[in-house]
Amino acid sequence: MEVRGLVRAPEGRIRAVATSPGIRSSAPEGPPCSQKTEDPGARLGQPGFRLALPVPLGLMLSLLLLFPALECGRPDQQRTENMQDSMEYKWPWQVSLRQNERHVCGGALLAPEWVVTAAHCINSNYDYSVMMGDTNLYPINSSTSQVIPVMDILLHPKYRSRTIIIGDVALLRLSAPVPLTKHIHPICLPSPQFELKPGTQCWMTGWGEMRESHKGQPLSAKLQEMKVFIINHKKCNRFYHITAPSPRYIHFIVGAVVCAKGLGNDTSCQGDPGGPLVCKAETTWILAGVVSWTKTCSHPDYPSAYARVNKFSKWIVSHMKYSASPLLDFSWITLLFGLLLYLF
């Protein structure tokens, strides 16, 4: 990919423009969900929650009408139950974002030509590609993995990174659709109404350091996973005010951000930005967050901050639809029928 630089498109979005021709894309939207049920196994000093999936029938059917070809958020269940190779099939939406074949950030596959990552991972002076289908960073398993150049990069228009990072979401459009396999499978987007209650059990994944390590130690060569639990903004801010020199009325965790913390001293460290925070709703996995920032590993009791994906779902889907392949075009009759199903 040859990037000419960051420009502002007519729609007002910030994007990286590539010179390669022949862009094609698909634009499915994952099934939304929004309710919780008690999970006796969750901890953090309070009852935990596991998400349920009470999606209105009309909305679910309308989504199936608009995007009938794509299933999301459901890894190979038979394979993941086999503990020996569970990691190989467990998180098939996990992506490694690369600069000149070097891993720089994580990401998540949303559709065959679309990946989401953190906006702060993007530098316009580099060519990017994504690797997926493998839990190893190096060497890559050529029989299961795919490495595809990034064609187009969209940064969220509200992204800022001066004092506090906000709007930390970037949408990557690939140069070609990736073939979906048992090792490569998209994660579902949440609806804008999707809510994460404090104590909800979720998982974060990445190749970064999970614990304190010696300076200069390379990232984990194997994909790591960590069980985390959602905490509210007030509690999250309290953690960061313990060592911060700023007044307590200044909030570090604001707006479209969600905080999550592992048990004990578990936390995400350097190397995990852009990676997915996923929560399970019945049998479907939902992308709840994108790793944005955290304290260093020397503060393992601090929670990590994630871009709250449901706050960006409309923006993500609008651009995926805007660039959709003609194969996914739908008639006004289908749209009307889907709308009626949603309303009734």
JOVEN-V261133 format. One line per field, one symbol per residue. phi: phi as a letter, one per 30 degrees, with the letter a starting at -180 (. if undefined). A space follows every 10 residues. Layout:
BEGIN
phi = ???
END
This chain:
BEGIN
phi = .ccdkdbcde djccbcccdd didbabbdcd ddaacbbdbd ddbjiaecbc dcbddeeddd ddddddbdcc cbibdddddd ddddbdddcd bdcdbcdbch icdbacabdc aebbbcbddd dcbddbccbb cbjbccdbdd dddbcbcbdd cbbccddcdb bddbdbhdbb cccddadddd bdcbadcddd dedebcdejd dbbcblcddc bebdeidddd dcdcbbdbbd bddddddded ddcddddddd cdcbhdbbcb bddicdadbe jceiddcbbc chccccdcab ecaaddddbd dddccbdddd dceddddddd decddedcdb dddddddddd dddc
END
